[in-house]
Amino acid sequence: MTAEWVFVGVYTVFGAILFINVLYLRRVRRQLVPLPDDPPSVTIVVPARNEAANLARLLPSLFAQTYPRFDVVVYDDGSTDGTARVLRGCSDSRLQVLSGGVLPAGWVGKVHALYQATRAAAGDVLLFLDADTSLKDPEALSRLVRRHLALPPDSALTGIAHIRGGGHVLVSLVPFVIFTYLPLPLVARSRSARLSAMNGQCWMIDRALYRRLEPHRAHRAEVLEDVRIGRYLKAHGVIPHSLDLQNEVEVWMYRDLVGAWVGFRKNVYPFIGESVASFFLVHLTYVAAYLLAPLASLWFILAWYVLKTVSDRLVRMPFTVTAAAPLTLVLGALLQIDSAVAHWTGRATWKGRPVSRQAVERV
C-alpha cells in the first residue's frame, strides 16, 4: 500500500467523523424539556484572575437572566487589575465574591479557584463559566437548564460556545481537531473514559454528583483540567454530553493572534499527552497528514479545505479564516513544538504562574 492510499484512508476517516458530528449536533440542538413548576436552583461558578474587562461584560449578562432561581459565586484569584472594583460595583444580592490568597502547593490557579468557589455553592445544579464568556440573551440560562434536564440521569452538560474575539486563524484549529478526531455520539455510547469531551468554558452538573466525585480536587495539578475531568467523570459513570451551545453562550477567548498563541502554549502539550513519545507520534502524524500529504496531490489540498470549511461553518467562523487554512495548519505545527519546549523547560506559564506539571508539583 502506497503512502498516498494511507492518506486517502486517513482523510476518509476524518471526513466520516466530521459528517457524524454534523448530524449529531443538529439532532441534539432540539432536545429541551419544559421547566418544572419548581425548577432546580443554579449556582454559576466563575474563576477570575485579572478579568476586569471580561467581568464587566459577563456579570450584566448573568443578572439579566429571567431564570427564577440562581446565584453567582466569583472567586477573585489574586487579581491585580480592576477585577475587585468591577465586582464591588455589582450590587446584585445574588452575587457572592470570594477572595483568594496565596496559591497552595500542588494546585493550578484556575482549578483551585473553581474548587474553592464550589465550597460556597448551594444550588441544586452547578454551571461553570469562564470569565471570558457571557450569556447571549435573558432566556439563555433557562435553555441551558432545560437542555440539562433533557439528558439522562448521571450526565454533565457541556458543549461548543460561540467563539468571539481575535486570533481566529489559530483558534479555529480547536474545533477543527475536535470535529475531525472525536465522534461525539460515541462519547455517551462508548465505555472508554478516553473517549470523552469536556469544555471548561461552559459545563453544568448536578451539585450532588459534583460533591460525590470532587473532580477539581482530584485534578488539582492539571492545566488541562477540563479534558482530564471529562475522562474522570466518565470513568465514574457520569457521561459528558457535548452539545451546540452557541445560541446560549459566547466566549471572547483572546484579543489577537499573539494572545491566542500564548494561551494555547500552555494547553497543547498536555492535550497531546505530556510525554515525549506521544508528542512526537502526534506531531509527526499531524505534519504528515496536513503539511506533507497536500504537497503530494492537489486532491489532499481540496480534502482538507472541505474539512476546514465544514468545521468553520459549524462554529460560525468568518470565510476569511477558512481561506487562511494553510496558515492555520502551519501555525498548529509550530505551536505544538513551542508548547512542548515550554513544558520541557518549565517555562509554560499563564497569568504569571507556572503551569507545567513539573513546576506545579515542585511548588
Sequence and secondary structure as in RCSB ss.txt:
>XXXX:A:sequence
MTAEWVFVGVYTVFGAILFINVLYLRRVRRQLVPLPDDPPSVTIVVPARNEAANLARLLPSLFAQTYPRFDVVVY
DDGSTDGTARVLRGCSDSRLQVLSGGVLPAGWVGKVHALYQATRAAAGDVLLFLDADTSLKDPEALSRLVRRHLA
LPPDSALTGIAHIRGGGHVLVSLVPFVIFTYLPLPLVARSRSARLSAMNGQCWMIDRALYRRLEPHRAHRAEVLE
DVRIGRYLKAHGVIPHSLDLQNEVEVWMYRDLVGAWVGFRKNVYPFIGESVASFFLVHLTYVAAYLLAPLASLWF
ILAWYVLKTVSDRLVRMPFTVTAAAPLTLVLGALLQIDSAVAHWTGRATWKGRPVSRQAVERV
>XXXX:A:secstr
  HHHHHHHHHHHHHHHHHHHHHHHHHHTT      SS   EEEEEEESS HHHHHHHHHHHHT   SSEEEEEE
E S  SSHHHHHHT   TTEEEEE  S  TT  HHHHHHHHHHHT  SSEEEEE TTEEESSTTHHHHHHHHHHT
S SSEEEEEE EEESS HHHHTHHHHHHHHH  HHHHHH   TTS    TTEEEEEHHHHHHH HHHHTTT TTH
HHHHHHHHHHTT EEEEEE TTTEEEE  SSHHHHHHHHHHHHHHHHTSSHHHHHHHHHHHHIIIIIHHHH HHH
HHHHHHHHHHHHHHTT  HHHHHTHHHHHHHHHHHHHHHHHHHHTT  EETTEE SHHHHHH 
